[in-house]
């Protein structure tokens, strides 16, 4: 069955940037005199919106001004670290072209900030493939809540049950499944054994074709 839409997460899914986000978070934590473990990052941070993360870090509600300042500190670190290395995940551009050739709508559903999304699109020629980009400003609840995927499907006028989502994070997989979508997981961020809720697991986009995506909806 031809999907009504294909929806992509961004970090770790369109670009393999999570190592640079982690390095930025670790540097931010060091500035607080603390250490960030990978276990804590994967369990408590990956896929969540910044307000949730920072309020967990500081164990309290933050003012709008405090939150904006902390976000700017961390995201500036990330962009500085990642800029020399930015690239699409292997095979992505060929897959986007094949999906576009069949006129299947595509969207991005990312917990990322608009400034980081624009940072990536300014350096990679892929923005034109996506009808909509749903970012953290569109939602009130981050992944694993399905809100962001439901919003993306709504904006491209697609039935979520007839959509396929691409994700790399456990929280993201739960969000897309909670929206009723089929999910393809990339093993860029988590080990394959941690991605068992997905319908299909790939290393990168060289491992999948549009024909295989269609089969997920049969």
N, C-alpha and C positions, 0 to 999 in steps of 0.2 A: 504494500500500500504506500502510495506517495504521501509523505508527511505534509500536513498543512503548514507547518513551520519547523525550522530547526533553530534552536536557541543555544547560544554558547555563553558559558562563564568566560571571564577574561583572564584573571591571574592564574597561572598554572594551566590554562586551557588554550588560550590563543597565543600567549607568550609564556615562556618558562621563567617567570620573574620571581617566583616565591623565594628562592634562595636569597635574593637581594632584599625583599621585604623582611625576611628573617634577620639578615645582617643589620638592617636598619633598626628593627625592633631591639636586637641585642645591644646595639650601640646606644639606643635610647635608654634601655634598662641600665646600662653601665653608667650613664649620666645620673641615674638615681641611686647609684651605689648598690645595684642589684644584678643578679644574673638570670637570664632567661634560658630555660631548658627547652629542648625540642619537644619533649613530652607535653610540657605546659602549652607550648605554642599550638601543637596539633589539637589538643583537647579543648582549649579555651579561647583560641584566637582566630584560627584559620576559618575564613568564610563569614566572620561576623563584621558588623559595622563598627566604625571607630568609636562611637559613643559607648557601645557595650564594652569594648575592649578597654578603653581608658577608665571607665568607671569601675571596672573590675581591678585594674592596676592600682587605682587610688582608693578603692573600697568606699566610694562615696559618689553622690551626684556632683557633677561639675557644672559650673556656669557656662554659658555660651562662649564667653571670652576665654575662659580657661581651656575649654575643649578646642576652640579654634587655634589657640597657641600651641597646644600639644600636638595637634594634627599637623600643623605646619612644620614643627620641628622634625617629626618622624618622617613625613612624606618628602621633605626636602632631602633628608639623608638617603631615602630610597632612590630618588631620581638621580642624585649624584652618583650613587654606587652603580646603578643599572645602565645609565646612558651609554657607556662604552660597549655594552654587551647586547643591547636590545635586538631581538630577531623573532620572527614567527616560529612556532613549533614546526618541526620538520613535516612536510607534506600538507600543511594547512592551506597554503595558497592554491594548490591544485584542487583540493577538495572544495574550497569556497567557489572556485570557478565552475566546477562540475555541478554544484548545487544551483548556482546562479543560472547556468545554462538551461536548467529545467524549470526556471521561474518559481522556485520554492522560496518563500519569504524566510529571511534570516534575521535574528535579533541577538543582542548581547544583553545578558542579565548578570550584572556584576555588583558586588558590594563595594567596589572601588569608588574613589572620589573622581568627580569630573576632571580635576586638574591632572590626575594620573592617567585617566582614559585618554584625554587629549594629548598628553605627553607621548603616549604610545602611538596613537593614530597619526600624529605629526611626523613620526619617524618610520611608520610602516604603511604601505599603500593597501589598506584593507577597509577603511571606513565605508566606502561606497557599496560594499556588499550587504550592509546591514540596514534594514528599514528603520529600526529603532534601537536605541541604546538605553536600557533601563539601569540607572545607577542608584547609589545609596540615597540620593535626594528624593527618589520616587516612593520610598517605603518607610515604614515606621518600625518594622520588625525584620531583623536580618536572618540569613540562613541559620538554622535549618527550617525556619518558618517558610512555607511555600509562597508567601506574598509576592516576592520578586518575579517568580516564574509565572504566576497567575497574571500579574500585571503585563509582562512581556507578551504572553499569549493574547491577552485582551487587546493590546495595542496593534498587533498584527492580524487581529480578527481571526484567530485560530482557536479550535477546540483543544484545550490542554491534553486531552486523552489521545489526540492525533498529532502530537508534537514529540520531537526527539530533542533531548538536552544533552549537551556535552559538559562534563564537570571533571574536576580533579580532587575536590575536597569531600570528606565524609559529610559535612554539614550541607554542602551543595547537593550531593546526591539525595540526601533526605529531603531537601527542599523541592527538588524536581520530582521525586517520586511522590511526595505529598501533594503536588499539584496534579498528579495523575499521568505524568509523562514517562516515556521510555528514556533510559539514561545510558549513555556511553561514558565510561570513566577513563581518564588518562592517568597513567601511573607516574606522573611527574612529581607529585607531592607525597603520596602515600604508597606503601607496599601493596601489591596486588591483593594480598590476603585481607587487607583492611577495606577493600572496595567491593565486597561481596554483594551489597545491595544493588549494584548497577546491573543492567541487563547485558552489558558487554564491556570488557576491559581491554584497552589498547595501550601500547607504549607511546605511539605518536600517530599522526594522521596517515602515515605510509601503511599502517596496518588495517585501514578501513576504506571501503568504497561506498558510493552513494547506493549501489544495489544492496549492500549489506545493511545500510541504514534503513532502507525501505522494508527489509525483511523483519525488522524489529517490530513493525506494526501489524504483521500478519497474524 
